Amino acid sequence: MWAGHYSPTGPRARGALRSAGPPPVRPAVGWYALPVVLLLAAVIGMTAVIAATWDASEAAQADPVVVDGRGTMRPDLAAGRRYLLYVPSGTPAPASCAATVGAWSVPLALTRTDPWSATRRHGYRFVASFRAPASGPTRLTCAGAVSRLMIAPDDAVHGLLGLAALAAMALAVTGAVSLVVIFVRRRLTRRRLFYGMP
């Protein structure tokens, strides 16, 4: 039925098959962009979080200070920083507190909600948190029968850093696994094409 140069197996047909070229390797090389983006997002995101929280992390590493409720001792506070207030276990919470820096005195806005980040302190219980109104040695006085107060910097930033590290690790692992999977699948596809397998 077919004859000469017009046969499906003739020279023209074979030339057309050669000109079509080998089938493309799957997955396409563009898929490498996915793991690269994930790895970059992990590195850049974690770097940005560390840079944004560096000062807060440094401040959160300060040791807690125990003072009396009459303002005899003056802990060195930083303006705008959040601090946690503790009293001895079994002691009632102070009704109110005021901070005095130099000749300037201001009542403190106490937040009494127990934050998820409030570290448990042996022999003490959390009662409130506040933001320092000014920087420098601060005289802290509280109303009520408070013999001792413990003032500790808010270390919630450490929890945020931990969450950021977990997220970055998840992105990095996903990117690395994706990179290996794409490389292996492309290698297997090349081998099948080389041996003429479907």
Z-matrix of the N, CA and C atoms (Angstrom, degrees):
N
C 1 1.463
C 2 1.510 1 110.97
N 3 1.354 2 115.54 1 -43.59
C 4 1.456 3 119.55 2 176.46
C 5 1.517 4 107.88 3 -99.90
N 6 1.287 5 114.43 4 144.70
C 7 1.454 6 117.30 5 -176.88
C 8 1.507 7 110.74 6 -139.13
N 9 1.326 8 114.41 7 147.76
C 10 1.468 9 121.99 8 169.45
C 11 1.507 10 112.72 9 58.08
N 12 1.333 11 113.14 10 -134.58
C 13 1.458 12 120.62 11 -174.24
C 14 1.516 13 112.79 12 -71.57
N 15 1.314 14 118.40 13 -11.81
C 16 1.464 15 120.70 14 -177.52
C 17 1.524 16 112.53 15 -95.42
N 18 1.317 17 117.63 16 4.34
C 19 1.469 18 121.51 17 177.85
C 20 1.532 19 109.88 18 -70.83
N 21 1.377 20 117.91 19 145.58
C 22 1.469 21 119.94 20 178.26
C 23 1.515 22 112.86 21 -60.60
N 24 1.345 23 116.06 22 -21.21
C 25 1.462 24 119.03 23 178.34
C 26 1.521 25 111.82 24 -105.89
N 27 1.288 26 115.76 25 10.34
C 28 1.450 27 120.07 26 -179.07
C 29 1.506 28 112.60 27 -77.23
N 30 1.324 29 117.51 28 -179.00
C 31 1.476 30 121.91 29 -177.15
C 32 1.510 31 113.26 30 -58.88
N 33 1.336 32 116.89 31 -40.26
C 34 1.465 33 118.44 32 -178.12
C 35 1.523 34 111.15 33 -65.41
N 36 1.353 35 117.22 34 -42.84
C 37 1.468 36 119.83 35 179.96
C 38 1.514 37 111.12 36 -63.25
N 39 1.353 38 115.95 37 -43.70
C 40 1.467 39 118.41 38 179.75
C 41 1.525 40 111.09 39 -64.84
N 42 1.307 41 117.10 40 -36.99
C 43 1.465 42 120.01 41 177.55
C 44 1.513 43 111.70 42 -65.23
N 45 1.352 44 116.61 43 -38.51
C 46 1.461 45 119.76 44 178.60
C 47 1.526 46 111.15 45 -65.18
N 48 1.352 47 116.32 46 -39.50
C 49 1.463 48 119.39 47 178.16
C 50 1.519 49 111.51 48 -64.63
N 51 1.358 50 116.17 49 -40.33
C 52 1.476 51 118.75 50 178.84
C 53 1.511 52 111.35 51 -65.74
N 54 1.330 53 117.08 52 -38.15
C 55 1.464 54 119.76 53 -177.58
C 56 1.532 55 111.37 54 -69.68
N 57 1.355 56 117.01 55 -24.60
C 58 1.466 57 118.90 56 179.50
C 59 1.526 58 111.43 57 -68.79
N 60 1.326 59 119.36 58 -24.95
C 61 1.454 60 123.15 59 178.05
C 62 1.509 61 112.15 60 79.55
N 63 1.324 62 116.96 61 169.35
C 64 1.469 63 121.03 62 -179.91
C 65 1.528 64 110.49 63 -70.91
N 66 1.320 65 118.29 64 154.46
C 67 1.469 66 120.33 65 177.05
C 68 1.526 67 110.56 66 -64.61
N 69 1.317 68 117.60 67 151.94
C 70 1.473 69 120.31 68 -177.75
C 71 1.520 70 111.62 69 -67.91
N 72 1.323 71 114.55 70 150.85
C 73 1.464 72 121.15 71 176.65
C 74 1.520 73 108.75 72 -78.23
N 75 1.324 74 115.68 73 131.44
C 76 1.463 75 121.63 74 179.90
C 77 1.528 76 109.66 75 -115.72
N 78 1.337 77 117.65 76 144.00
C 79 1.459 78 128.08 77 -6.47
C 80 1.529 79 111.70 78 -68.77
N 81 1.325 80 115.33 79 156.55
C 82 1.459 81 120.35 80 -177.59
C 83 1.519 82 111.13 81 -62.41
N 84 1.328 83 115.20 82 155.90
C 85 1.468 84 119.94 83 -177.52
C 86 1.527 85 111.84 84 -61.86
N 87 1.340 86 116.40 85 -23.01
C 88 1.463 87 119.50 86 179.21
C 89 1.519 88 114.00 87 -63.59
N 90 1.349 89 115.88 88 -19.52
C 91 1.457 90 119.12 89 179.39
C 92 1.527 91 112.18 90 -67.53
N 93 1.325 92 117.59 91 -16.74
C 94 1.470 93 119.96 92 175.90
C 95 1.527 94 111.54 93 -63.74
N 96 1.326 95 116.34 94 -19.95
C 97 1.465 96 119.09 95 179.66
C 98 1.526 97 111.59 96 -64.33
N 99 1.345 98 117.05 97 -32.05
C 100 1.472 99 120.00 98 -178.08
C 101 1.521 100 112.56 99 -61.65
N 102 1.346 101 120.20 100 -55.37
C 103 1.472 102 118.19 101 178.94
C 104 1.515 103 113.40 102 -64.35
N 105 1.334 104 117.10 103 -32.74
C 106 1.468 105 119.21 104 178.66
C 107 1.523 106 110.03 105 -63.81
N 108 1.344 107 116.84 106 -43.08
C 109 1.469 108 120.56 107 178.94
C 110 1.526 109 110.71 108 -63.78
N 111 1.326 110 117.36 109 -41.35
C 112 1.464 111 120.45 110 179.47
C 113 1.523 112 111.79 111 -63.64
N 114 1.321 113 117.06 112 -43.21
C 115 1.460 114 120.43 113 179.28
C 116 1.519 115 111.44 114 -65.98
N 117 1.326 116 116.49 115 -41.74
C 118 1.468 117 119.92 116 178.00
C 119 1.524 118 110.73 117 -64.68
N 120 1.337 119 116.70 118 -40.33
C 121 1.465 120 119.99 119 179.28
C 122 1.525 121 110.49 120 -62.58
N 123 1.331 122 117.25 121 -38.90
C 124 1.468 123 120.48 122 179.13
C 125 1.526 124 110.91 123 -63.99
N 126 1.331 125 116.43 124 -46.68
C 127 1.465 126 120.13 125 -177.28
C 128 1.526 127 111.07 126 -68.97
N 129 1.339 128 116.65 127 -48.79
C 130 1.465 129 120.23 128 -176.99
C 131 1.524 130 110.63 129 -67.01
N 132 1.335 131 117.10 130 -41.90
C 133 1.459 132 119.84 131 -179.90
C 134 1.509 133 112.35 132 -62.38
N 135 1.332 134 117.47 133 -45.94
C 136 1.457 135 120.34 134 -179.61
C 137 1.519 136 110.98 135 -65.74
N 138 1.329 137 116.58 136 -39.47
C 139 1.474 138 119.92 137 177.82
C 140 1.522 139 111.01 138 -62.57
N 141 1.334 140 116.68 139 -41.30
C 142 1.468 141 120.31 140 -179.88
C 143 1.530 142 111.04 141 -65.44
N 144 1.332 143 117.42 142 -41.26
C 145 1.462 144 120.45 143 179.74
C 146 1.528 145 110.66 144 -64.48
N 147 1.326 146 116.37 145 -43.61
C 148 1.476 147 119.49 146 179.24
C 149 1.523 148 110.86 147 -62.72
N 150 1.334 149 116.38 148 -43.01
C 151 1.468 150 119.27 149 -179.97
C 152 1.523 151 111.61 150 -64.61
N 153 1.347 152 116.72 151 -38.88
C 154 1.463 153 120.03 152 -177.01
C 155 1.527 154 112.35 153 -72.92
N 156 1.328 155 117.07 154 -27.50
C 157 1.469 156 119.94 155 -175.31
C 158 1.530 157 112.89 156 -110.35
N 159 1.319 158 117.05 157 12.64
C 160 1.462 159 119.72 158 -175.15
C 161 1.530 160 111.71 159 -60.32
N 162 1.336 161 116.54 160 -50.50
C 163 1.469 162 119.85 161 -177.89
C 164 1.525 163 111.25 162 -63.07
N 165 1.339 164 116.29 163 -43.56
C 166 1.458 165 119.51 164 -179.92
C 167 1.526 166 110.97 165 -64.56
N 168 1.323 167 116.88 166 -36.65
C 169 1.459 168 120.27 167 178.77
C 170 1.525 169 111.13 168 -67.19
N 171 1.323 170 116.12 169 -40.83
C 172 1.467 171 119.46 170 177.64
C 173 1.531 172 110.88 171 -62.38
N 174 1.360 173 116.45 172 -43.03
C 175 1.465 174 119.94 173 -179.74
C 176 1.516 175 111.55 174 -66.79
N 177 1.342 176 117.19 175 -33.84
C 178 1.467 177 120.67 176 -177.90
C 179 1.521 178 112.52 177 -70.16
N 180 1.325 179 117.83 178 -14.83
C 181 1.454 180 120.75 179 -179.15
C 182 1.529 181 112.91 180 -84.15
N 183 1.332 182 116.31 181 -4.45
C 184 1.465 183 119.25 182 179.15
C 185 1.527 184 110.15 183 -66.56
N 186 1.312 185 115.96 184 147.04
C 187 1.465 186 121.06 185 -179.83
C 188 1.530 187 110.61 186 -73.43
N 189 1.328 188 117.65 187 147.31
C 190 1.469 189 119.61 188 174.89
C 191 1.525 190 110.86 189 -66.08
N 192 1.325 191 115.24 190 152.42
C 193 1.466 192 121.72 191 -177.64
C 194 1.524 193 108.34 192 -120.11
N 195 1.333 194 116.46 193 132.98
C 196 1.458 195 121.81 194 176.76
C 197 1.528 196 108.63 195 -100.72
N 198 1.342 197 115.73 196 124.91
C 199 1.469 198 121.19 197 179.50
C 200 1.529 199 107.79 198 -130.36
N 201 1.337 200 115.12 199 168.20
C 202 1.463 201 117.98 200 173.18
C 203 1.528 202 108.83 201 -89.61
N 204 1.292 203 115.16 202 167.73
C 205 1.466 204 119.20 203 -177.19
C 206 1.503 205 114.15 204 -83.09
N 207 1.309 206 117.66 205 5.49
C 208 1.462 207 120.82 206 -178.20
C 209 1.525 208 112.43 207 -104.65
N 210 1.330 209 117.01 208 -0.78
C 211 1.456 210 119.48 209 174.87
C 212 1.503 211 114.63 210 84.49
N 213 1.349 212 117.87 211 20.49
C 214 1.460 213 119.73 212 -179.86
C 215 1.522 214 110.88 213 -65.87
N 216 1.326 215 115.48 214 -46.86
C 217 1.461 216 120.86 215 176.99
C 218 1.524 217 109.58 216 -91.05
N 219 1.343 218 115.07 217 149.86
C 220 1.465 219 119.61 218 -177.27
C 221 1.529 220 109.69 219 -126.24
N 222 1.335 221 116.88 220 94.97
C 223 1.467 222 119.18 221 178.12
C 224 1.520 223 111.00 222 -67.81
N 225 1.306 224 114.94 223 150.43
C 226 1.460 225 121.60 224 -179.81
C 227 1.532 226 108.60 225 -87.59
N 228 1.330 227 117.42 226 109.80
C 229 1.454 228 122.81 227 -178.08
C 230 1.525 229 110.51 228 -107.72
N 231 1.309 230 116.17 229 162.23
C 232 1.468 231 122.21 230 178.63
C 233 1.514 232 108.85 231 -115.34
N 234 1.316 233 116.60 232 131.23
C 235 1.461 234 121.62 233 -176.93
C 236 1.523 235 111.25 234 -58.44
N 237 1.339 236 114.32 235 134.30
C 238 1.452 237 120.03 236 177.17
C 239 1.508 238 114.84 237 85.16
N 240 1.313 239 117.97 238 -15.26
C 241 1.457 240 121.04 239 179.37
C 242 1.534 241 109.70 240 -75.74
N 243 1.314 242 114.33 241 147.03
C 244 1.462 243 120.19 242 179.70
C 245 1.530 244 108.93 243 -93.64
N 246 1.330 245 115.23 244 134.87
C 247 1.456 246 121.13 245 -179.69
C 248 1.531 247 109.51 246 -126.02
N 249 1.320 248 114.49 247 150.80
C 250 1.455 249 121.37 248 178.84
C 251 1.522 250 109.25 249 -104.55
N 252 1.326 251 115.08 250 139.27
C 253 1.455 252 121.53 251 -175.33
C 254 1.529 253 108.49 252 -112.28
N 255 1.334 254 115.64 253 127.79
C 256 1.459 255 121.90 254 179.69
C 257 1.528 256 109.44 255 -122.80
N 258 1.315 257 115.46 256 151.40
C 259 1.470 258 121.45 257 172.57
C 260 1.529 259 107.38 258 -126.71
N 261 1.347 260 118.16 259 159.91
C 262 1.469 261 119.31 260 177.56
C 263 1.527 262 111.25 261 -57.76
N 264 1.311 263 116.03 262 144.99
C 265 1.465 264 120.72 263 179.11
C 266 1.530 265 110.06 264 -56.66
N 267 1.329 266 115.62 265 135.37
C 268 1.460 267 120.53 266 -178.84
C 269 1.509 268 113.59 267 87.77
N 270 1.335 269 117.86 268 -5.28
C 271 1.463 270 122.00 269 179.22
C 272 1.521 271 109.32 270 -95.21
N 273 1.338 272 118.83 271 136.88
C 274 1.468 273 119.93 272 178.95
C 275 1.531 274 111.27 273 -67.07
N 276 1.314 275 114.55 274 152.38
C 277 1.465 276 119.98 275 179.12
C 278 1.521 277 109.64 276 -71.11
N 279 1.317 278 118.24 277 146.13
C 280 1.464 279 120.69 278 177.57
C 281 1.523 280 111.13 279 -64.75
N 282 1.319 281 116.38 280 144.88
C 283 1.468 282 120.78 281 179.94
C 284 1.523 283 111.03 282 -71.19
N 285 1.313 284 116.63 283 -35.98
C 286 1.465 285 121.32 284 -179.77
C 287 1.513 286 108.64 285 -161.34
N 288 1.327 287 115.73 286 161.81
C 289 1.462 288 121.13 287 178.40
C 290 1.519 289 109.27 288 -140.68
N 291 1.311 290 115.12 289 154.72
C 292 1.463 291 121.33 290 177.30
C 293 1.518 292 108.68 291 -135.91
N 294 1.325 293 115.32 292 149.41
C 295 1.466 294 121.55 293 179.23
C 296 1.516 295 108.83 294 -116.02
N 297 1.336 296 115.47 295 136.17
C 298 1.450 297 121.20 296 178.76
C 299 1.517 298 108.89 297 -124.10
N 300 1.327 299 115.99 298 123.18
C 301 1.462 300 122.54 299 176.55
C 302 1.521 301 106.75 300 -122.73
N 303 1.317 302 115.81 301 112.10
C 304 1.458 303 119.13 302 -175.12
C 305 1.524 304 109.50 303 66.43
N 306 1.326 305 116.86 304 -125.23
C 307 1.467 306 121.23 305 178.55
C 308 1.519 307 112.09 306 -98.50
N 309 1.324 308 116.23 307 6.06
C 310 1.468 309 120.63 308 -174.99
C 311 1.517 310 109.68 309 -104.80
N 312 1.335 311 116.75 310 124.16
C 313 1.456 312 122.00 311 -179.18
C 314 1.521 313 109.10 312 -123.28
N 315 1.327 314 115.66 313 140.72
C 316 1.468 315 120.28 314 -178.26
C 317 1.528 316 108.37 315 -146.75
N 318 1.332 317 116.94 316 138.01
C 319 1.472 318 118.84 317 175.87
C 320 1.531 319 110.35 318 -69.32
N 321 1.313 320 116.59 319 145.11
C 322 1.460 321 121.45 320 -179.08
C 323 1.521 322 110.35 321 -92.52
N 324 1.317 323 115.25 322 137.42
C 325 1.464 324 120.64 323 173.96
C 326 1.524 325 107.38 324 -84.45
N 327 1.319 326 116.40 325 103.59
C 328 1.459 327 121.61 326 -176.83
C 329 1.530 328 110.14 327 -86.83
N 330 1.306 329 116.09 328 127.72
C 331 1.461 330 122.17 329 174.27
C 332 1.519 331 107.25 330 -101.06
N 333 1.327 332 116.00 331 116.57
C 334 1.461 333 119.39 332 -171.20
C 335 1.525 334 113.49 333 -96.86
N 336 1.316 335 117.95 334 0.88
C 337 1.462 336 119.74 335 176.38
C 338 1.522 337 109.29 336 -71.40
N 339 1.312 338 115.95 337 130.10
C 340 1.459 339 120.88 338 -178.83
C 341 1.528 340 108.65 339 -72.46
N 342 1.329 341 118.80 340 111.00
C 343 1.463 342 119.26 341 -179.64
C 344 1.519 343 111.31 342 -72.54
N 345 1.342 344 115.38 343 152.59
C 346 1.466 345 119.20 344 -179.61
C 347 1.518 346 111.40 345 -63.51
N 348 1.335 347 115.86 346 -19.14
C 349 1.465 348 118.69 347 -175.65
C 350 1.520 349 113.27 348 -94.78
N 351 1.336 350 118.24 349 -1.42
C 352 1.468 351 119.71 350 -176.54
C 353 1.524 352 110.28 351 -64.54
N 354 1.309 353 116.15 352 113.97
C 355 1.462 354 121.25 353 -179.26
C 356 1.523 355 110.29 354 -69.91
N 357 1.308 356 115.56 355 137.01
C 358 1.467 357 119.06 356 176.72
C 359 1.525 358 109.75 357 -74.20
N 360 1.316 359 115.98 358 129.27
C 361 1.464 360 122.10 359 -179.44
C 362 1.525 361 108.98 360 -112.52
N 363 1.320 362 116.07 361 129.28
C 364 1.465 363 120.50 362 -177.20
C 365 1.522 364 109.87 363 -62.59
N 366 1.337 365 116.08 364 125.42
C 367 1.451 366 121.56 365 177.94
C 368 1.513 367 114.05 366 84.21
N 369 1.327 368 117.59 367 -1.47
C 370 1.461 369 121.66 368 -179.09
C 371 1.529 370 109.76 369 -130.95
N 372 1.325 371 115.21 370 159.54
C 373 1.460 372 120.60 371 174.48
C 374 1.521 373 109.88 372 -131.71
N 375 1.305 374 115.31 373 146.50
C 376 1.461 375 120.95 374 -179.78
C 377 1.529 376 109.74 375 -72.73
N 378 1.349 377 116.15 376 136.99
C 379 1.469 378 120.20 377 178.50
C 380 1.517 379 113.21 378 -125.79
N 381 1.335 380 118.24 379 -28.05
C 382 1.468 381 119.01 380 -177.10
C 383 1.529 382 109.47 381 -169.40
N 384 1.311 383 114.23 382 167.15
C 385 1.460 384 120.63 383 172.33
C 386 1.528 385 108.13 384 -131.29
N 387 1.322 386 116.06 385 158.31
C 388 1.458 387 120.56 386 179.92
C 389 1.520 388 109.29 387 -154.28
N 390 1.314 389 114.90 388 162.46
C 391 1.471 390 121.13 389 174.14
C 392 1.528 391 108.80 390 -106.18
N 393 1.316 392 115.03 391 133.85
C 394 1.465 393 120.02 392 -178.78
C 395 1.533 394 109.55 393 -66.31
N 396 1.315 395 117.95 394 128.46
C 397 1.470 396 120.24 395 -178.88
C 398 1.520 397 114.11 396 -76.02
N 399 1.338 398 116.83 397 -19.89
C 400 1.465 399 120.19 398 -177.77
C 401 1.528 400 108.48 399 -155.07
N 402 1.320 401 115.21 400 167.02
C 403 1.461 402 120.96 401 178.77
C 404 1.515 403 110.50 402 -98.08
N 405 1.328 404 114.58 403 147.85
C 406 1.452 405 119.63 404 176.40
C 407 1.515 406 111.37 405 120.45
N 408 1.338 407 117.01 406 178.62
C 409 1.465 408 121.23 407 176.82
C 410 1.531 409 110.03 408 -59.00
N 411 1.316 410 116.07 409 123.58
C 412 1.463 411 121.22 410 -172.19
C 413 1.521 412 110.09 411 -119.06
N 414 1.322 413 115.33 412 129.78
C 415 1.475 414 121.02 413 175.33
C 416 1.521 415 107.54 414 -89.82
N 417 1.315 416 115.89 415 117.18
C 418 1.457 417 121.37 416 -176.80
C 419 1.524 418 109.24 417 -108.87
N 420 1.325 419 116.45 418 120.05
C 421 1.465 420 121.57 419 178.36
C 422 1.522 421 108.56 420 -121.67
N 423 1.326 422 115.87 421 139.96
C 424 1.459 423 121.45 422 -178.05
C 425 1.520 424 110.05 423 -129.85
N 426 1.329 425 116.01 424 142.37
C 427 1.461 426 121.62 425 177.42
C 428 1.520 427 109.32 426 -83.07
N 429 1.330 428 116.90 427 140.92
C 430 1.449 429 121.09 428 -179.82
C 431 1.516 430 110.62 429 115.81
N 432 1.318 431 114.27 430 173.67
C 433 1.473 432 120.15 431 -177.70
C 434 1.526 433 109.25 432 -84.03
N 435 1.328 434 115.78 433 76.80
C 436 1.462 435 121.36 434 -178.34
C 437 1.520 436 108.08 435 -115.04
N 438 1.319 437 116.70 436 111.20
C 439 1.465 438 119.89 437 -178.97
C 440 1.526 439 111.35 438 -83.02
N 441 1.345 440 116.29 439 -36.92
C 442 1.464 441 120.40 440 -179.67
C 443 1.520 442 109.84 441 -140.48
N 444 1.316 443 113.99 442 149.96
C 445 1.460 444 121.55 443 175.01
C 446 1.517 445 108.28 444 -130.35
N 447 1.291 446 115.96 445 141.01
C 448 1.455 447 120.13 446 171.29
C 449 1.522 448 108.11 447 -110.59
N 450 1.333 449 115.71 448 128.30
C 451 1.462 450 121.60 449 178.96
C 452 1.520 451 107.96 450 -114.46
N 453 1.319 452 115.59 451 122.56
C 454 1.463 453 120.91 452 -178.23
C 455 1.529 454 109.37 453 -129.55
N 456 1.318 455 117.53 454 141.14
C 457 1.463 456 119.19 455 176.46
C 458 1.523 457 111.09 456 -65.94
N 459 1.303 458 116.07 457 145.18
C 460 1.466 459 120.53 458 178.49
C 461 1.530 460 108.77 459 -68.03
N 462 1.323 461 116.11 460 122.70
C 463 1.463 462 120.10 461 -178.18
C 464 1.528 463 112.18 462 -106.78
N 465 1.341 464 116.62 463 26.75
C 466 1.472 465 119.65 464 177.79
C 467 1.523 466 111.68 465 -60.83
N 468 1.340 467 116.30 466 -25.52
C 469 1.464 468 119.47 467 -179.09
C 470 1.525 469 111.12 468 -61.70
N 471 1.332 470 117.05 469 -29.81
C 472 1.465 471 119.20 470 178.89
C 473 1.525 472 110.90 471 -67.42
N 474 1.331 473 116.86 472 -36.46
C 475 1.454 474 119.78 473 175.45
C 476 1.521 475 111.63 474 -66.06
N 477 1.337 476 115.82 475 -39.86
C 478 1.470 477 119.37 476 177.96
C 479 1.527 478 110.90 477 -64.51
N 480 1.332 479 115.97 478 -40.08
C 481 1.464 480 119.24 479 177.30
C 482 1.530 481 111.18 480 -63.58
N 483 1.317 482 116.37 481 -37.92
C 484 1.460 483 119.42 482 177.72
C 485 1.523 484 111.85 483 -63.85
N 486 1.338 485 116.71 484 -43.09
C 487 1.468 486 120.18 485 177.64
C 488 1.523 487 111.11 486 -64.00
N 489 1.348 488 115.88 487 -41.29
C 490 1.461 489 119.21 488 178.70
C 491 1.521 490 111.20 489 -63.76
N 492 1.338 491 116.30 490 -38.79
C 493 1.464 492 119.70 491 178.65
C 494 1.528 493 111.08 492 -64.96
N 495 1.340 494 117.22 493 -40.25
C 496 1.467 495 120.15 494 177.68
C 497 1.530 496 111.24 495 -63.88
N 498 1.347 497 116.29 496 -42.34
C 499 1.462 498 119.60 497 179.12
C 500 1.528 499 110.89 498 -64.13
N 501 1.343 500 116.23 499 -43.36
C 502 1.462 501 119.73 500 178.91
C 503 1.522 502 110.96 501 -63.97
N 504 1.327 503 117.13 502 -39.03
C 505 1.461 504 120.48 503 178.84
C 506 1.534 505 110.75 504 -64.89
N 507 1.341 506 116.41 505 -40.33
C 508 1.466 507 119.88 506 178.88
C 509 1.528 508 111.03 507 -63.28
N 510 1.342 509 116.10 508 -42.70
C 511 1.466 510 119.41 509 177.87
C 512 1.526 511 111.30 510 -64.24
N 513 1.341 512 115.92 511 -42.63
C 514 1.461 513 119.31 512 -178.29
C 515 1.530 514 111.17 513 -65.11
N 516 1.333 515 116.79 514 -43.13
C 517 1.468 516 119.63 515 179.56
C 518 1.525 517 110.48 516 -64.87
N 519 1.333 518 116.76 517 -42.79
C 520 1.465 519 120.06 518 178.28
C 521 1.526 520 110.84 519 -61.46
N 522 1.338 521 116.41 520 -42.58
C 523 1.462 522 119.83 521 178.62
C 524 1.520 523 112.07 522 -64.30
N 525 1.339 524 117.15 523 -42.64
C 526 1.465 525 120.15 524 -179.36
C 527 1.532 526 111.11 525 -65.79
N 528 1.330 527 116.57 526 -43.61
C 529 1.469 528 119.63 527 179.03
C 530 1.524 529 110.59 528 -63.94
N 531 1.340 530 116.56 529 -42.37
C 532 1.467 531 119.70 530 178.63
C 533 1.522 532 111.06 531 -61.40
N 534 1.324 533 116.70 532 -39.70
C 535 1.455 534 120.62 533 179.28
C 536 1.524 535 110.98 534 -61.92
N 537 1.325 536 117.17 535 -44.41
C 538 1.462 537 121.23 536 179.93
C 539 1.530 538 110.65 537 -65.94
N 540 1.336 539 116.55 538 -43.11
C 541 1.475 540 120.17 539 -179.01
C 542 1.521 541 110.92 540 -62.62
N 543 1.318 542 116.83 541 -44.94
C 544 1.472 543 120.11 542 -179.57
C 545 1.527 544 110.10 543 -63.70
N 546 1.328 545 116.82 544 -44.19
C 547 1.467 546 120.05 545 -179.66
C 548 1.525 547 111.07 546 -61.58
N 549 1.350 548 117.61 547 -45.24
C 550 1.470 549 121.06 548 -178.44
C 551 1.522 550 110.83 549 -65.81
N 552 1.322 551 117.84 550 -42.61
C 553 1.460 552 120.12 551 -178.64
C 554 1.526 553 111.14 552 -65.40
N 555 1.324 554 117.30 553 -40.61
C 556 1.471 555 119.70 554 177.85
C 557 1.537 556 110.54 555 -65.60
N 558 1.324 557 116.98 556 -38.11
C 559 1.468 558 120.57 557 179.32
C 560 1.531 559 110.49 558 -64.92
N 561 1.339 560 116.63 559 -43.29
C 562 1.457 561 120.17 560 178.23
C 563 1.523 562 111.65 561 -64.85
N 564 1.325 563 116.59 562 -38.28
C 565 1.465 564 120.15 563 178.61
C 566 1.522 565 110.54 564 -64.29
N 567 1.317 566 117.79 565 -42.69
C 568 1.476 567 120.20 566 177.53
C 569 1.527 568 110.71 567 -61.27
N 570 1.332 569 117.04 568 -40.19
C 571 1.463 570 119.79 569 -179.41
C 572 1.534 571 110.88 570 -65.28
N 573 1.341 572 116.98 571 -42.12
C 574 1.459 573 119.08 572 178.47
C 575 1.523 574 111.72 573 -63.14
N 576 1.331 575 116.27 574 -41.03
C 577 1.465 576 120.09 575 178.78
C 578 1.519 577 110.91 576 -65.52
N 579 1.327 578 115.96 577 -38.23
C 580 1.478 579 119.46 578 -178.56
C 581 1.536 580 110.85 579 -63.79
N 582 1.323 581 116.48 580 -39.15
C 583 1.467 582 120.49 581 -179.84
C 584 1.529 583 113.35 582 -91.57
N 585 1.335 584 116.18 583 5.19
C 586 1.461 585 120.00 584 177.71
C 587 1.512 586 113.66 585 71.81
N 588 1.329 587 117.08 586 24.35
C 589 1.450 588 120.30 587 179.97
C 590 1.520 589 109.19 588 -86.75
N 591 1.343 590 118.78 589 150.05
C 592 1.478 591 120.59 590 -178.87
C 593 1.526 592 110.88 591 -72.00
